[in-house]
Amino acid sequence: MEQIEIGSSGIRASRIGLGTWAIGGWMWGGIDEREAIATIQRAVGLGVTLIDTAPVYGFGRSEEIVGKALKEAGLRGKVQIATKAGLDWKDGKVFRDSRAARLRTEVEDSLRRLQTDVLDVYQIHWPDLETPLEETARVLEDLRREGKIRAIGVSNFSPAQMDAFRAVATLDAVQPPYNLFERDIEADVLPYAARTGLTVLSYGAICRGLLSGRIDASTTYEGDDLRKIDPKFSGERFQEYLAAVQALEALARERFGKSVLALAVRWVLDKGPTIALWGARRPQQLDPVGEILGWHIDAQSMADIDAILARCIREPIAPTYMAPPVKRP
């Protein structure tokens, strides 16, 4: 497994991380807890050491499942736990809150749910525009000094917001959406991270399964699955993305003897100081991990990938629909 240091923290983690939003069940149509625990334990067995979670993933359930999976198999010492703060919820509605008191409450709740005495990477989930960034950053820096967290990160922040944050706290990581189909960070966040020494935890590496190679025109989603509201998964736009996946699959097989999933994750890893967060909730979904390691995408293939995307997709759709409301209720 490839490794990377997270910022200047001294923490080394696997470059493939397990994303656990789906494991929380919320917005993914529910979850089987035993299967989720088996998935986490299998990931560690395959060499994945970074587990990324958040309180809002299932309103605490994802963190609880991660904590239970690591505890029962004695795996805490083999992994780095990355979790988040700065989102609250009421009656199932999520909103931003990074005020000092809220963060102090959240860190204790996360430590309890995860059954640990320290969080390896603590990230602000979304910028709270009603709270000064300096206040938020100061609390996280204090938590680091107190030994409750080891490294500090932010998620969905712009470079300007990160500049304000870094004026008060040492920042080690940034977590934006990044995959073959969602590439907005190439204009700002990715070069900013490379310039300032931040590690990029790229969420959505296989674009909510769209780049897994397992989705076709007949695929449907049940319950509260967020893909029911993602424009990429419906109508003519869905057909465009499926055509792109088919062309990328052909390139992956012909050039590298790999699956489109392996190509998609390898592409993220070859794009900079990145960790690819791969969401899974069943152990067998992790079978392709070994297929991603030990090779790289050459410059000509990178150019050909760009050409496929330009040909198949009229206008890429950003994941802006996932952003919580800016104002608190």
C-alpha angles and dihedrals in degrees: 000000000000115000135206135186114242105235111296094321096107089235114133118201139173115272089229111064129187112242112207106191090109090047088064089061096218112124089003101079098261134297143242106233098208091049090048091052090049089051093054092047092048091050091056090047089056092054100266107141102168116081114186119199142146139205092244092059097100091342093280098332097103092053091047092051092047090050092048094047093051094043098050093049096039092240103134093101091053099055144057114227116213115188136159146229139190101078125099130180140208126187089350093307117122124215138170121262121159098158115140096251092050092051091049090054093045097052092054092047092050093048089052096046093045092046094228138115097222136034114219097208122016116191136186102235099211130357111265104220092192094059124062109254088224091062092051094046092049092056092051092048089051091050090052092052090048090055097243093115133025105200135019128225141168131211129211092004126145122229090255091054091047090051090056091046094048091054087072108023138033106253120206106171146021125202116204132156108269132164140120091287100038109052107147093121091068088079097055124343097051096052089041090055093048091049096047100038098251123149114230116224099198112207123202094030091168093033099247091312096310090115094044094091090232099095122088139164092281096054114118134183130222138209117351095344106153091220086076087071099035107104090214090069100056143058125346092339090060089055090052093053092046090052089052091050091051092051092046090049090055092050092048092051097043099044103032110010088240138125123256088249091057090047092051095051094041088052091057091048092049093052101075145292089346143150115199112221108210117194117216135158101177124058095232091059087072095057094103095059093104091051091066098056132085102026141071138213111251124227095256092052090048088055092047091051090054089050092052092052093048091049098046105035119058096196124356116239116227120216093244091131088076095064115111120229115288095224128059117240 
